[in-house]
Amino acid sequence: MIEVKRPGSLWVIDPSIHHAEDQGVAQVLRGFEGGSRVFRPSLAPKDGPRVGDGYDAAGIVLLGSGASVHEDLPWLRELSGWLRPVLNGTRELPVLGICFGHQLIAHLGGAEVGDLREDGSKDLGARETRVDGWTLLPGCHDLKVIVSHREEVKTVPDDYRVVARRPGVRIDGLEHRRLPITTFQFHPEARDEFASRQGLTASAVDARLIRDSDRVLDAFRSRATG
């Protein structure tokens, strides 16, 4: 009898400060054959992960947040401390950072994170980004995605390279040169509930956007499955 090894748990960290991203979490986990753990460190204080907790996941997905990486928040300090061994390769795990996750990972890598626009306004809506040379999606691809952010990564952290760009955002995606870490400023997990909360019309989440977003999530789940 051939034993089929199932992947370990996929850990999803949802650092939302107002509404749990249940639909987004479901999109991240859709079709993943292993288990899962979901953490909401801002909405549920002390809901880790914390330093020393696990590091045995199949992969980690760090979602968006209304918080800034520059805020001095207890949950953010704990989360940053937990991430550091993963980001420096001491505990090598596949990681996907989304929006706030993209910014936090870059910030912890020494990059500058600041306002996207001088007036502090947000870029919000369906946009087209060019993903070029990402290891998990080789080649060059123009993807339609949802964006919602006031801050951006302004400099490339050491050991990373840019793998996505869109008009006005020159660092829309990063990939570590050695470790299985990818980050994107856009939201591949966003669907109608996210769009509605952001004030977007239902037409923003069309068939192409869903298909293109799924390509990003499918690629990462394949890595986490091993």
Secondary structure, 3 states (H helix, E strand, C coil): CCCCCCCCCEEEECCCCCCCCHHHHHHHHCCCCCCEEEECCCCCCCCCCCCCCCCCCCEEEECCCCCCCCCCCHHHHHHHHHHHHHHCCCCCCCEEEECHHHHHHHHHCCCCEEECCCCCCCEEEEEEEEEEEECCEEEEEEEEEEEEECEEECCCCCCEEEEEEECCEEEEEEEECCCCEEEECCECCCCHHHHHHCCCCHHHCCHHHHHHHHHHHHHHHHHHHC
